[in-house]
């Protein structure tokens, strides 16, 4: 009897231990942390179908904006990390509910939050997935297997393509073409433990992040490759913490 | 005494109930199918542990393969472009016909021995067999349907709900199960019973031209069309001039590397007598056209395979013997296997009379 109690305790310890890197924080998942994503074009909130101006001075209308996030990592002030079970989320401007993610987290002081923008390469090579990764979500290339990590579509007067549309489907997971990006954001001082983190994604960064991409010259990106990589290097800068409480 | 008896009866009833509850899971016992690797063949690359073969899964996969509802207008099943009498190619068609009078941009290859294949399509763009059917289903010039609509159509069909439950344990119908079920059918299309195989097993012997052809084959063809699958699954430029309408760069479309320009997957030569026309765009209607290409018409460019620096010299005599050997790769028991035949379509199991061979 005593034996089995010890074994259970040991097993429980092992199982909780699996989630941690470094010393084990004192508590197991204790509460819910809500991550709320806000989409903006510069300082203005994104409104699908409404005319706005991007950072390069183009008058644009955005019709679709969605992207994958996964592999969350929370780091406390002592550098200890907490990784919730791997889960994939498709954040879609069209579906307000998709912009709020709830994670089960322990009561730790969160100093930093990290996540992957996109889908890791392992999931790109292991057949058909379900849930958010189901290919019927329209975020998967069937002719050149792999996920579209992020999608931005709309119209711009200066776009030379039919209907003055611009369509950016950014994907690619192979070596040298990987468009998934690890995002790390510092949490500003706040009352801990946190229950809500508001994250802003600024679409302007797609056009003028690491390098400038002009709609008049580049209205379309539909394949993995160097252009997709430039977009990825741009959008990896689009996130910032709006507030945390 | 009576109390004890009642207790026993109660206990028995409870046990029976518990049995029913437990049976909800335990009742799902599909009939496993053992995948036999032909003697002397390498191990398959498909991970069967993620999709164990069962009779129920196979039956579902076969029904899906031959169901036109997977296409937008109901006219195009997988089987309409992958016909059994052509080793599941589109018989006698350079390009296949799709939705709204469209043509495909590449020749539909035969389907067999797919468990050994790592990448799919002529350019290797698809990296898993389960994913492969999604490309023709959604391509505008093929089946032109959305995955959402396919799943919705299947869900309304009582027979399908029953079959998905039998194959997977519950009535959930989703993209993953659609792909897995189709793989169940496709994986079992194993062609390993040609005259060549019988000779290798000591059950038959080559006649002289076949034997001489085999020797020439070993000398001149085998480095790419490797035994026993008769392909090494590599991508090579065999000096095919780019078609000025299709403008197909081949493997480069996937890798974006200029050195992959005009490279296409080495096709298997099993059942080659039945899989004409040949080449990624079906430009060669006969084996003779292919031999002529190799010995005379090849366009040697920067990315052409080093093996073909001097083209591939072949004499008329060698072509004759090689042809005799290639005919021994036809697996007639595979071409006529009733397990793979379209449901209730006896008259479709024979190829139309043709003049191209």
Interface residues (C-beta under 8 A of the other chain):
Chain A: X124 X125 X126 X127 X128 X129 X130 X134 X135 X136 X140 X142 X143 X144 X145 X146 X174 X177 X223 X224 X225 X226
Chain B: X50 X121 X125 X126 X127 X128 X129 X130 X131 X134 X135 X137 X138 X139 X146 X147 X148 X151 X174 X175 X176 X178 X179 X180 X253 X254 X255 X256
